[in-house]
Amino acid sequence: MRLQKHVLTCINEPGMACFVRSCLQNEFAQQYELSIRETHWIDKLLAKGESDPPDLFILLLNNMFYSYSHVTLDEKKNRIQHLLKVISYLKQTSQKPVIAMTEWPLSPNLWNEENTKEAGASFLFSIPVEWSQLRDAARQCLE
């Protein structure tokens, strides 16, 4: 019997979501009983991460939003800092690995691999991400 592994994604870009799902299924379906769930909203992600933590989170950071339209001015002004706090919260409450991806350009002052990993992400990839990079990161996180 294969070990069960649960992945929770928040990607909100159909092509990228399909790429991630396909990569995971092709690479790990023989090894694990794999369940991949997707949420489209930060608030739902946080709730699921707390109540039923997966074995791995995969996030497309620049496409993550709340399901309600009331977002505070601070969250709008400091979107990057807020998303880093989301990663920290997921990591602190679940103790599970996070793979973060972004289409935003990395910036030494705002958004970079160092502060994303400090927030709790195991990996940060810029889009487009190579199949082999995602596969290797997921393997490391699931093991």
C-alpha positions in Angstrom: 0.0 0.0 0.0 1.3 3.4 -1.0 1.8 6.2 1.5 -0.8 9.0 1.3 0.4 12.5 0.5 -1.8 15.6 0.3 -0.9 18.7 -1.6 -2.7 22.0 -1.3 -2.2 24.6 -4.0 -3.2 28.2 -4.4 -2.2 29.1 -7.9 -5.2 30.8 -9.6 -3.7 30.6 -13.1 -5.2 27.7 -15.1 -2.1 26.9 -17.2 0.2 26.9 -14.2 -2.2 25.0 -12.1 -2.4 22.3 -14.8 1.4 22.2 -15.1 1.9 21.7 -11.4 -0.8 19.1 -11.2 0.6 17.2 -14.2 4.1 17.4 -12.8 3.1 16.0 -9.4 0.9 13.3 -10.8 3.4 12.1 -13.4 6.3 12.1 -10.9 4.7 10.8 -7.7 1.5 8.8 -8.6 3.5 5.5 -8.6 5.1 6.3 -5.2 2.3 7.9 -3.3 -1.5 7.9 -3.0 -1.5 11.5 -4.1 -4.3 14.0 -3.4 -4.0 17.4 -4.9 -6.5 20.0 -3.7 -6.7 23.6 -4.9 -8.1 26.7 -3.3 -8.4 30.0 -5.0 -8.5 32.3 -1.9 -6.0 33.2 0.8 -8.6 33.0 3.6 -9.6 29.5 2.4 -5.9 28.5 2.2 -5.2 29.6 5.7 -8.3 27.8 7.1 -7.6 24.5 5.3 -3.9 24.8 6.3 -4.9 25.1 9.9 -7.8 22.6 10.1 -6.5 19.9 7.7 -2.8 20.6 6.9 -1.5 19.0 3.7 2.0 17.5 3.4 3.0 20.3 1.0 1.7 23.8 0.0 2.4 25.1 -3.5 1.7 28.8 -4.0 1.7 31.2 -6.9 2.2 34.3 -4.8 1.3 37.1 -7.2 -2.1 35.4 -8.0 -3.3 35.0 -4.4 -6.2 37.0 -3.2 -8.9 37.0 -0.5 -12.5 35.8 -1.3 -13.9 39.0 0.1 -13.4 42.4 -1.4 -12.6 44.1 1.9 -8.8 44.2 2.0 -7.2 46.6 4.3 -5.2 49.5 3.0 -2.1 48.1 4.7 -2.5 44.8 2.8 -2.8 46.6 -0.5 0.2 48.9 0.2 2.4 46.1 1.5 1.3 43.2 -0.6 4.7 41.5 -0.7 5.1 41.8 3.1 1.6 40.5 3.6 2.2 37.4 1.4 5.4 36.7 3.3 3.3 36.8 6.5 0.9 34.3 4.8 3.8 31.9 4.2 5.0 32.4 7.9 1.5 31.6 9.2 1.2 28.5 7.1 4.6 27.3 8.2 4.0 28.1 11.9 0.5 26.5 12.1 1.1 23.4 10.0 4.9 22.8 10.2 4.6 21.6 6.5 6.9 22.7 3.6 5.9 25.5 1.3 7.0 25.9 -2.4 6.5 29.4 -3.5 6.5 30.6 -7.1 6.2 34.2 -8.5 5.9 35.9 -11.8 7.0 39.2 -10.1 10.6 40.2 -10.6 12.7 39.5 -7.6 14.0 42.6 -5.8 16.8 42.8 -3.3 14.8 45.3 -1.1 11.3 43.8 -1.3 11.1 40.3 -2.7 13.9 37.8 -2.8 14.8 34.2 -2.1 16.3 35.1 1.3 13.3 36.8 2.8 10.9 34.2 1.3 12.9 31.4 2.9 13.1 33.4 6.2 9.3 33.6 6.1 9.2 29.8 5.9 9.2 28.7 2.2 11.4 25.8 1.4 11.8 27.0 -2.2 11.1 30.1 -4.3 10.9 29.8 -8.1 10.5 32.5 -10.7 8.0 31.7 -13.5 8.6 30.0 -15.8 9.8 27.2 -13.6 11.5 24.1 -15.1 9.7 20.8 -14.7 12.8 19.2 -13.1 13.2 22.1 -10.5 9.6 21.6 -9.4 9.9 17.9 -9.4 13.1 17.9 -7.3 11.7 20.5 -4.8 8.5 18.5 -4.4 10.4 15.3 -3.9 12.5 16.9 -1.2 9.5 18.3 0.5 7.4 15.1 0.4 10.2 12.9 1.7 
